[in-house]
Amino acid sequence: MFSEVLHGVIGRTQQSAGIDPNHPRAVLVPSTLRIGIIPAGSTDCVCYSTVGTNDAETSALHIIIGLKTFLSHQYYEGTLSFLPAQHTVGSPRDNKPCRAGCFVCRQSKQQLEEEEKKALYGLENAEEMEEWQVTCGKFLAINATNMSCACPRSPGGLSPFAHLGDGSSDLILIRKCSRFNFLRFLIRHTNQEDQFDFTFVEVYRVKKFHFTSKHVEDEDNDSKEQEKQKFGKICKDRPSCTCSASRSSWNCDGEVMHSPAIEVRVHCQLVRLFARGIEEES
């Protein structure tokens, strides 16, 4: 529900401002509407990551008082390319969690704004100066999070040192491994050990990334795959057919999304919440 509301608010704001959010160089404008979350789910990770507790009364008090913070949301085989977030002053493993009045978020936003100003006046194109990195292979999971996604069951979350408003996302790649090793990785989320300290796990702080599945690459390079596409309707109607599917299927947080490729990019601090941020432990 939070995701649906968030996308609705952001989409309406861009529509009112006459901005096409799907344009690759569009600079989105922040919404003036503030969102409050009273948790009632199974993990409540959004609330837990912004307030520090999933207690409904505490969240209600944050809304009443008017406190605020910001938000900048089988294996897969193919090619993944990403643009590192050079503007950020933090990294996914620097042991600096996002807390109230976060220095990392403040400084990173400042540096990102400087990059955008230079690009606006034609002084330089930040993306052309930065280099895209490319990695290929088979992945059990491709996770991207712009908050820790902590909850009572996983106090550190998916990425313990991700930041709410630094204009970046932590891209977590879990390469194909044994079930036992994958279980070891999952168990790390419930304790204080570093869940990224495995040879089959990689984590990067990025501004954007895109993934193209292997069968799409094969279709571009293999004339036989192109021939199979011509008979896609026939194959679809015959379950026994062994032809490759004509498109890729993604499990996005429980929802199936059909697409041959996906592109994800991060926008910085477009939303304000009734929350103060997690206080430092004394």
Secondary structure, 3 states (H helix, E strand, C coil): CHHHHHHHHHHHHHHHCCCCCCCCCCCCCCCCCEECCCCCCCCCHHHHHHHCCCCHHHHHHHHHHCCCEEECCCCEEEEEEEEECCCCCCCCCCCCCCCCCCHHHHHHHHHHHHHHHHHHCCCCCHHHHCCCEEEEEEEEEEEEECCCCCECCECCCCCCCCCCCCCCEEEEEEECCCHHHHHHHHHHHHCCCCCCCCCCEEEEEEEEEEEEEHHHHHHHHCHHHHHHHHCHHHHHHCCCCCCCCCCCEEEECCEEEECCEEEEECCCCCEEECCCCCCCCC
